[in-house]
Amino acid sequence: MAKKRRPQTKATKPQLIDGEVPVVGAREPCPCGSQRRYKACHGRAASQATTELVRRPFEGLPGEGDWVALRELVPAATVELSLRDGLPDGVPSVTLATVLPLAWPALRRQDGSVLVALQNDTATGDLSRDLADVLLRALEAEPGNPVAAGRPGPDGPRLQDVLDGEAAFEPVVHSGFEFWVEAADESSPQVAASLERANEAVIPTVRLDGVDSAYWCEVPEKNHLRWVMPHPEEQLIDALARLHAVGRSDLGEGTRLVGSFRAHGLTVPVWDLPSSMTAADCEKPAAEFAERLAEALAATEPLTAAERSARSGLTSRQVTLN
Protein backbone atom coordinates (compact mmCIF):
# COMPACT_ATOMS: atom_id res chain seq x y z
CA MET A 1 0.00 0.00 0.00
CA ALA A 2 1.32 3.39 -0.93
CA LYS A 3 2.35 5.64 1.90
CA LYS A 4 -0.17 8.36 2.62
CA ARG A 5 1.05 11.84 1.92
CA ARG A 6 0.96 14.38 4.72
CA PRO A 7 -1.84 16.89 4.12
CA GLN A 8 -0.50 20.20 2.90
CA THR A 9 -1.17 23.24 5.01
CA LYS A 10 -1.85 26.64 3.63
CA ALA A 11 -0.21 28.30 6.59
CA THR A 12 2.45 30.84 5.74
CA LYS A 13 5.95 29.40 5.84
CA PRO A 14 8.08 30.98 8.59
CA GLN A 15 10.53 33.51 7.25
CA LEU A 16 14.29 33.71 7.78
CA ILE A 17 15.52 36.99 9.18
CA ASP A 18 16.54 39.39 6.40
CA GLY A 19 16.35 36.54 3.87
CA GLU A 20 19.82 35.35 4.88
CA VAL A 21 21.02 31.96 3.62
CA PRO A 22 22.14 29.91 6.66
CA VAL A 23 25.02 27.47 6.70
CA VAL A 24 23.32 24.29 7.97
CA GLY A 25 23.24 20.67 6.92
CA ALA A 26 20.50 19.48 4.59
CA ARG A 27 19.07 17.15 7.27
CA GLU A 28 19.27 19.64 10.13
CA PRO A 29 16.18 21.55 11.32
CA CYS A 30 15.53 24.63 9.22
CA PRO A 31 16.57 27.74 11.18
CA CYS A 32 13.30 29.44 10.24
CA GLY A 33 11.59 27.44 13.02
CA SER A 34 9.24 25.41 10.82
CA GLN A 35 10.43 22.14 12.49
CA ARG A 36 11.04 20.70 9.02
CA ARG A 37 14.43 19.61 7.67
CA TYR A 38 16.32 22.39 5.92
CA LYS A 39 16.38 20.51 2.59
CA ALA A 40 12.57 20.29 2.62
CA CYS A 41 12.02 23.89 3.67
CA HIS A 42 14.15 26.93 2.82
CA GLY A 43 16.92 24.67 1.53
CA ARG A 44 14.72 23.65 -1.40
CA ALA A 45 14.40 27.24 -2.55
CA ALA A 46 18.10 27.87 -1.99
CA SER A 47 19.11 24.84 -4.07
CA GLN A 48 16.85 25.93 -6.92
CA ALA A 49 17.98 29.56 -6.86
CA THR A 50 20.81 29.12 -9.35
CA THR A 51 22.87 31.99 -10.64
CA GLU A 52 24.25 31.97 -14.14
CA LEU A 53 28.01 31.53 -14.14
CA VAL A 54 29.89 34.59 -15.36
CA ARG A 55 32.76 33.14 -17.36
CA ARG A 56 34.97 36.24 -17.25
CA PRO A 57 34.10 38.02 -14.00
CA PHE A 58 37.02 40.46 -14.26
CA GLU A 59 36.49 41.42 -17.91
CA GLY A 60 36.73 45.17 -18.42
CA LEU A 61 38.75 45.78 -15.27
CA PRO A 62 42.33 47.06 -15.60
CA GLY A 63 44.73 44.17 -15.10
CA GLU A 64 42.26 41.36 -15.83
CA GLY A 65 45.13 38.87 -16.13
CA ASP A 66 46.50 39.86 -12.74
CA TRP A 67 43.05 39.56 -11.14
CA VAL A 68 42.96 35.97 -12.42
CA ALA A 69 46.52 35.28 -11.24
CA LEU A 70 45.85 36.61 -7.75
CA ARG A 71 42.64 34.59 -7.56
CA GLU A 72 44.18 31.28 -8.69
CA LEU A 73 48.01 31.33 -8.66
CA VAL A 74 49.56 33.72 -6.17
CA PRO A 75 49.66 32.85 -2.45
CA ALA A 76 50.32 36.25 -0.90
CA ALA A 77 49.75 39.58 -2.64
CA THR A 78 47.97 42.89 -2.21
CA VAL A 79 46.73 45.66 -4.51
CA GLU A 80 45.60 49.14 -3.55
CA LEU A 81 42.17 49.76 -5.08
CA SER A 82 40.66 53.05 -6.21
CA LEU A 83 36.89 53.49 -6.01
CA ARG A 84 34.86 55.13 -8.76
CA ASP A 85 33.30 57.61 -6.30
CA GLY A 86 36.40 58.02 -4.14
CA LEU A 87 36.98 56.81 -0.60
CA PRO A 88 34.24 57.50 1.96
CA ASP A 89 35.03 59.58 5.02
CA GLY A 90 36.90 57.55 7.60
CA VAL A 91 38.26 55.01 5.09
CA PRO A 92 41.93 55.83 4.39
CA SER A 93 42.44 52.96 1.93
CA VAL A 94 40.92 49.87 0.32
CA THR A 95 43.26 46.96 -0.32
CA LEU A 96 42.62 43.74 -2.22
CA ALA A 97 44.40 40.74 -0.66
CA THR A 98 44.71 37.19 -1.90
CA VAL A 99 43.52 35.79 1.45
CA LEU A 100 42.80 37.08 4.96
CA PRO A 101 43.17 35.39 8.36
CA LEU A 102 40.54 32.83 9.36
CA ALA A 103 39.19 32.99 5.76
CA TRP A 104 37.45 36.31 6.42
CA PRO A 105 35.86 37.74 3.24
CA ALA A 106 36.87 41.24 4.35
CA LEU A 107 38.15 43.19 7.33
CA ARG A 108 37.65 46.76 8.52
CA ARG A 109 40.74 47.64 10.53
CA GLN A 110 40.78 49.81 13.62
CA ASP A 111 42.11 52.74 11.57
CA GLY A 112 39.13 52.43 9.18
CA SER A 113 41.06 50.91 6.28
CA VAL A 114 39.51 47.98 4.43
CA LEU A 115 41.00 44.66 3.31
CA VAL A 116 39.03 42.46 0.88
CA ALA A 117 39.97 38.82 0.21
CA LEU A 118 39.98 37.52 -3.36
CA GLN A 119 40.42 33.75 -2.91
CA ASN A 120 37.40 33.01 -0.70
CA ASP A 121 34.48 30.86 -1.84
CA THR A 122 31.60 32.99 -3.07
CA ALA A 123 27.83 32.62 -2.96
CA THR A 124 26.81 33.02 -6.61
CA GLY A 125 28.09 32.43 -10.12
CA ASP A 126 29.21 36.05 -10.48
CA LEU A 127 32.47 36.50 -8.60
CA SER A 128 32.58 40.19 -9.50
CA ARG A 129 29.18 40.87 -7.91
CA ASP A 130 30.04 38.84 -4.81
CA LEU A 131 33.30 40.75 -4.26
CA ALA A 132 31.62 44.11 -4.82
CA ASP A 133 28.99 43.20 -2.21
CA VAL A 134 31.66 42.30 0.36
CA LEU A 135 33.62 45.47 -0.39
CA LEU A 136 30.61 47.75 0.01
CA ARG A 137 29.58 46.12 3.27
CA ALA A 138 33.16 46.44 4.55
CA LEU A 139 33.06 50.19 3.90
CA GLU A 140 30.11 50.44 6.29
CA ALA A 141 31.37 48.00 8.93
CA GLU A 142 32.45 49.17 12.35
CA PRO A 143 36.25 49.56 12.57
CA GLY A 144 38.00 46.56 14.08
CA ASN A 145 35.56 43.98 12.68
CA PRO A 146 35.66 41.28 9.99
CA VAL A 147 32.85 41.13 7.41
CA ALA A 148 30.82 37.95 7.04
CA ALA A 149 30.02 36.28 3.73
CA GLY A 150 26.68 37.11 2.15
CA ARG A 151 24.55 36.58 -0.93
CA PRO A 152 24.06 39.70 -3.06
CA GLY A 153 20.91 40.29 -5.03
CA PRO A 154 20.94 39.60 -8.79
CA ASP A 155 20.88 43.32 -9.58
CA GLY A 156 23.58 44.40 -7.13
CA PRO A 157 26.65 46.34 -8.32
CA ARG A 158 29.69 44.55 -9.68
CA LEU A 159 33.36 45.46 -9.30
CA GLN A 160 33.14 47.15 -12.69
CA ASP A 161 30.54 49.52 -11.19
CA VAL A 162 32.40 50.17 -7.95
CA LEU A 163 36.07 50.47 -8.93
CA ASP A 164 37.76 53.27 -10.88
CA GLY A 165 38.20 51.83 -14.36
CA GLU A 166 41.03 54.24 -15.16
CA ALA A 167 43.21 53.38 -12.14
CA ALA A 168 46.20 51.08 -12.60
CA PHE A 169 46.08 47.59 -11.07
CA GLU A 170 49.54 47.02 -9.58
CA PRO A 171 49.93 43.85 -7.48
CA VAL A 172 52.59 43.65 -4.79
CA VAL A 173 53.67 40.04 -4.18
CA HIS A 174 54.72 39.23 -0.60
CA SER A 175 56.85 36.44 0.82
CA GLY A 176 54.36 35.99 3.68
CA PHE A 177 51.13 37.28 5.17
CA GLU A 178 52.48 39.85 7.61
CA PHE A 179 50.34 42.44 5.81
CA TRP A 180 47.38 40.93 7.68
CA VAL A 181 48.24 42.82 10.85
CA GLU A 182 49.44 46.34 11.44
CA ALA A 183 51.73 45.13 14.24
CA ALA A 184 52.47 41.41 14.53
CA ASP A 185 52.90 41.58 18.31
CA GLU A 186 49.40 43.05 18.67
CA SER A 187 47.53 40.28 16.83
CA SER A 188 45.19 37.90 18.65
CA PRO A 189 46.34 34.31 19.34
CA GLN A 190 43.91 33.06 16.67
CA VAL A 191 45.26 35.42 14.02
CA ALA A 192 48.86 34.74 15.06
CA ALA A 193 48.31 30.98 14.67
CA SER A 194 46.58 31.47 11.33
CA LEU A 195 49.47 33.68 10.18
CA GLU A 196 52.05 31.06 11.16
CA ARG A 197 50.20 28.28 9.32
CA ALA A 198 49.74 30.41 6.21
CA ASN A 199 53.39 31.46 6.08
CA GLU A 200 54.52 27.84 6.30
CA ALA A 201 52.50 27.00 3.17
CA VAL A 202 53.62 29.92 0.97
CA ILE A 203 55.24 29.00 -2.35
CA PRO A 204 57.85 31.63 -3.28
CA THR A 205 56.33 33.62 -6.16
CA VAL A 206 57.54 36.62 -8.18
CA ARG A 207 55.70 38.73 -10.76
CA LEU A 208 57.79 39.47 -13.85
CA ASP A 209 58.38 43.14 -14.68
CA GLY A 210 58.85 42.95 -18.44
CA VAL A 211 55.60 41.27 -19.49
CA ASP A 212 52.03 41.38 -18.22
CA SER A 213 50.55 38.86 -15.77
CA ALA A 214 53.45 36.37 -15.73
CA TYR A 215 54.40 34.77 -12.42
CA TRP A 216 57.48 32.70 -11.58
CA CYS A 217 57.20 30.26 -8.69
CA GLU A 218 59.63 27.96 -6.92
CA VAL A 219 58.64 24.39 -6.15
CA PRO A 220 60.71 21.33 -5.22
CA GLU A 221 62.88 19.95 -8.04
CA LYS A 222 61.74 22.48 -10.67
CA ASN A 223 60.39 26.00 -11.03
CA HIS A 224 57.46 27.19 -13.13
CA LEU A 225 56.38 30.22 -15.09
CA ARG A 226 52.59 30.66 -15.29
CA TRP A 227 51.49 33.39 -17.65
CA VAL A 228 47.87 34.60 -17.81
CA MET A 229 47.17 35.71 -21.39
CA PRO A 230 44.25 37.84 -22.63
CA HIS A 231 44.03 36.47 -26.19
CA PRO A 232 41.02 34.44 -27.41
CA GLU A 233 41.65 30.82 -26.46
CA GLU A 234 41.49 29.22 -29.92
CA GLN A 235 43.73 31.88 -31.45
CA LEU A 236 46.24 31.56 -28.60
CA ILE A 237 46.39 27.74 -28.75
CA ASP A 238 46.93 27.92 -32.51
CA ALA A 239 49.76 30.41 -32.00
CA LEU A 240 51.38 28.28 -29.31
CA ALA A 241 51.07 25.23 -31.58
CA ARG A 242 52.80 27.08 -34.43
CA LEU A 243 55.71 27.92 -32.13
CA HIS A 244 55.80 24.48 -30.53
CA ALA A 245 55.97 22.73 -33.90
CA VAL A 246 59.18 24.55 -34.82
CA GLY A 247 60.80 24.36 -31.41
CA ARG A 248 60.28 28.00 -30.47
CA SER A 249 57.82 27.65 -27.59
CA ASP A 250 60.45 27.34 -24.83
CA LEU A 251 62.04 30.03 -22.69
CA GLY A 252 65.62 28.89 -23.13
CA GLU A 253 67.75 25.86 -22.43
CA GLY A 254 66.21 23.36 -20.05
CA THR A 255 62.74 24.95 -20.22
CA ARG A 256 59.59 23.45 -21.70
CA LEU A 257 56.03 24.54 -22.42
CA VAL A 258 54.11 21.76 -20.69
CA GLY A 259 50.52 22.83 -21.27
CA SER A 260 47.97 25.34 -20.07
CA PHE A 261 44.86 25.74 -17.99
CA ARG A 262 41.75 27.89 -18.17
CA ALA A 263 40.80 30.21 -15.35
CA HIS A 264 37.94 32.72 -15.33
CA GLY A 265 37.74 32.85 -19.12
CA LEU A 266 41.48 33.29 -19.77
CA THR A 267 44.17 30.82 -20.80
CA VAL A 268 47.31 30.33 -18.70
CA PRO A 269 50.28 28.63 -20.44
CA VAL A 270 52.72 26.93 -18.06
CA TRP A 271 56.44 26.32 -18.49
CA ASP A 272 58.70 23.97 -16.55
CA LEU A 273 61.97 25.67 -15.62
CA PRO A 274 65.24 24.38 -14.16
CA SER A 275 65.46 24.80 -10.40
CA SER A 276 68.42 27.12 -10.99
CA MET A 277 66.37 29.54 -13.13
CA THR A 278 65.25 32.55 -11.10
CA ALA A 279 62.54 35.09 -11.84
CA ALA A 280 65.21 37.54 -13.00
CA ASP A 281 66.53 34.91 -15.40
CA CYS A 282 63.05 34.69 -16.97
CA GLU A 283 62.75 38.37 -17.85
CA LYS A 284 64.68 38.42 -21.13
CA PRO A 285 63.45 35.07 -22.54
CA ALA A 286 59.85 35.97 -21.62
CA ALA A 287 60.11 39.30 -23.46
CA GLU A 288 61.58 37.51 -26.49
CA PHE A 289 58.82 34.91 -26.37
CA ALA A 290 56.21 37.68 -26.29
CA GLU A 291 57.58 38.96 -29.62
CA ARG A 292 57.47 35.47 -31.16
CA LEU A 293 53.95 34.96 -29.88
CA ALA A 294 52.76 38.26 -31.38
CA GLU A 295 53.97 37.10 -34.80
CA ALA A 296 52.29 33.71 -34.40
CA LEU A 297 49.03 35.33 -33.29
CA ALA A 298 49.02 37.43 -36.46
CA ALA A 299 49.33 34.37 -38.72
CA THR A 300 46.15 33.47 -40.62
CA GLU A 301 47.13 30.48 -42.75
CA PRO A 302 45.75 27.05 -41.78
CA LEU A 303 47.81 24.93 -39.40
CA THR A 304 50.17 22.42 -40.97
CA ALA A 305 50.07 18.74 -40.05
CA ALA A 306 52.94 19.25 -37.61
CA GLU A 307 51.20 22.25 -36.06
CA ARG A 308 47.93 20.33 -35.72
CA SER A 309 49.82 17.55 -33.96
CA ALA A 310 51.44 20.07 -31.63
CA ARG A 311 48.04 21.63 -30.96
CA SER A 312 46.54 18.24 -30.10
CA GLY A 313 49.34 17.66 -27.60
CA LEU A 314 48.81 21.05 -25.97
CA THR A 315 45.04 20.71 -25.67
CA SER A 316 45.31 17.20 -24.24
CA ARG A 317 47.17 18.69 -21.29
CA GLN A 318 44.75 21.55 -20.76
CA VAL A 319 42.88 21.80 -17.46
CA THR A 320 39.97 24.08 -16.47
CA LEU A 321 40.25 25.61 -12.99
CA ASN A 322 37.25 27.94 -13.12
N, C-alpha and C positions, 0 to 999 in steps of 0.2 A: 504494500500500500504506500502510495506516495506520501511524503511528509507534508503535513499541513503548513501552509505559509502563515506567518504571523500577520494578523490584520494590520494594515497601514493606518497610521494616525494622520490626521490633518493638522496636528498641532505644529506650531512654528518651531523649527529646529533652533536650539540654542545657538547663540552667536559667539564667536571668538572676539576677544577684545581687540579693537582696532584692525580686525581682519588679518592679524599676524599669522604666519605659518609656523606652527610649533615644530620642534625637533623631538618627535616621539616615535616609538616603534609602531608598526602597522597593527599589532595585536594589543597594544596598550589602550587603556580607556581614553577616549577623546577628551582633550582638555576643555572642551566647551561645556562639559557637565551633562551630556546627554545619556551617559552610562552605556553607550555603545562603543565598540572598538573603533579606533581611529580610522582604520581602512574602510569601515562601513559608514563612516560619518563624514567629517570634514576632509579626511584623507582621500576619499573618492573624488571630491572636487579638485583637490590639490593635484592628484595624479593625472586628472584629465585636462588640467589647465596648462597645456604645453605652450612653449614659446618658440617661435621659429628661430632656428640657429642662424646667427649672423656670421657669415663665413669670414669676412674681413672686418672685425670690430674696430680696428685702428685706421681703417682707410680714410684718407683725407687729413689725418693728423701729421704734423711735422715729425719726421723720424719714425715712420711706420715700422721700418725694419728693426729699429732699436727697441720699440715697444714690444715687438714679437720676441726679440732676443732676451729682453729683461723678464718677460713672462715665462719663457720656456728654457733658456740656456744659462743665464747668469745667476750665480748664487747670491751675491751681495752687491747691490748697486743702488744709487739714488739719483734722482733728477729733480731739480728745482722747477716747479710748474708756474706758469703765468695764467691767471684767469682772465676771461674775456672782459669781465666788468671790473677788474681790479680786485685787490684784497680787501675784505671787509675790515672795519675797525676792530682792532684787538687781535688780528691775525697777521703776525709779521711775515710768515712764509707758509707755502704749501709745498711739500716734498713727496714725490713718488718714491717708494721703496720696494725692492723685490719682495721682501717678507718683513713682518714685524713680530715681536715676541708674543708667545702664546697664541700664534695664528690670528692676532687681532686684524680685522679688516682695515681699521684706521685708529689713529690715536690723536687726541688733542692734548698737547703738552701743557705743563703749568704756565709757560710763557705765552700760550695762545697759539703757537705754531701747530701745523697739522702735518701728520705723516699718513700716507695712504698706501696700503699694501697691494701689489699687483698680482702675486702668485696664489692668492686665496681661491678656494672654490667659490663659485657664484651661483645665484639663485635662478637665473634665466638663461636663455640662449643668446642674449646680447650682452657680452662682456663690457662693452662700452657704456651701456645704460646702467649696469650694475655698479661699475666703478664711479660713475658720475653721482649716483644716488648715495654711495658711501661718502664720497668727498663732500657733497653738500650737507649731509647730516653731521659730518665732522666739523664743518665750519660753525655749526650752531651748538655743538656739544660744550658742556662745561669744561674749562681747562682742567687738566689732570686726569682725564677719563678716556678709556678706549671706547670705540664705537662698535656696536654689535652689527652682525650681518642682518640684511633685510631683503625684502622682495619689492623692487620698484614697480610702479604701474606701467602698463604698456605704452603710455604716452609721455613718460617722464623724460627729462633731458638726457642727452648722451654726452660723452666727453667732448665731442665735436661742437656741442652747444655751449659747453662750460669753459673750455680752455681757449686761450688766445691762439688762434690759428697762424699768427705771424711770428710767434716766439720760437726761438730755437729749442730743440730737444737735445740736451747735452748730458748723457749719462756719465756718472762718476763711478767707476768700479772700485770696490773696496776689498781688502784682504780678509775682512771679518765684519762683524755686525755691531761694532762699538758705536756706530751712529744711532743705535736704538736709544741710547741714554745720553743725557747731557753731561752727566758725571758718573762714571762707572761705580764709584764707591757709594753713590747715593741710590742705586737701584735696589728694588725689593729682592728678597731671596728667590722668589719665583722667576723674576726677570733675569737675575744673575745666573740661575741654573739654565734657563732657556738660552741665554747668550753663550754660555760655555758649550752646551750641546751643539748649537748652531755653528760656532766657530770650528769645532772639531770636524764637522762635515764639509767645510768649504773646499771646493776644488779651485786651485789658483787659476784665475781668469784675467785676461787683459784684452781691452778693446783696441784694435788697430787704429792708428791715426790717419793712414794714407788712403784708406777706402772706407766706404760706408758700411756699417752694421756687420763687421767681421770681428769675431772673437776667438782668440787663442786660449786654449786651456791645457793644463798639465794633468795628466793621469798616469798611473803606473805603467811603465814599459814603453809608452808612446804618448805623444801629444796630439792635439787635434786643432784644426781651424774650422770653425762653423760660421758660415757666411750667409746671412739672410738677404735674399735678393728680391727686388721689386718687380722683375720682369714677368710677363705672362708665362705660366708654367710650361705649356707646350713649346713655346718659342725658346725658353731657356733650356729645356731638356734637349731640344734639337741642337742648340748652340754648343752645349756641353758635349753632346755626342760627336759633333764635327771635330771638336778639339781632341776628344779622347781617341778618336779613330786614327789621328795622325800623331799621337804621342805628345800633345801639347796641353793636356789638362792638368798636369802636375804643377807643383810650386817649387820645383828644384829637386836636386838629387835626394833620393831616399823618401820622397813624398808621393802620395797617391790619392787621387780622387776616388773615394770608396762608395759614394752614393749620395743620397739626399733624403730629406724628410720634409713633409708639409706641416706648416704651423700657421693657423689663423689666416689662411688664404695665400700665404707666401711660401716659396720654395727655399730650402736651406741646404746647399751643397756642403759636404763634409770631406775634409782631407785628413788622412793619417800623416803624421809628421814624426821624424826621429825625436827621441827624447832629449837630444842635445839642441834641438831647434827652438829658440826662444821666440817670444812675440816680436822682438826687435828684428830678428832674423827673417820674419815673415813679411815685413813691410815692403821691401823692394820686389820680391817675387809676386806678392799679391797685387801690387800696382801694375806690374807687367802682365799678369794674368787678366786684369781688368781690361787692358787694351786689347788683348787677344779675344776676350769674350765679346767686346763691343763689335769687333769685325765679324765674329761668327754670328752674332745676333742680327747683323745687317744682311746676312746671306739669305737669298730667296730660292735658290735652286733646290730641287728635291734631294733628299739624303741618298747617298750612295749605299751600296750593299754593306760596305764596311761600317759606315756611319749608322745604318739601321741596326746592325749587330751591336754596335757600341751603345746605341740608345736602349736596346732591349736589356742589355746588361745593367745599365744605370737604373732603369725603371723597375727591374726585378728586385733592386735593393732599396727601393723607396718606401718610406714609412710615413704614415699620417699621425701626427701628435694631436692635432686639434683642428 
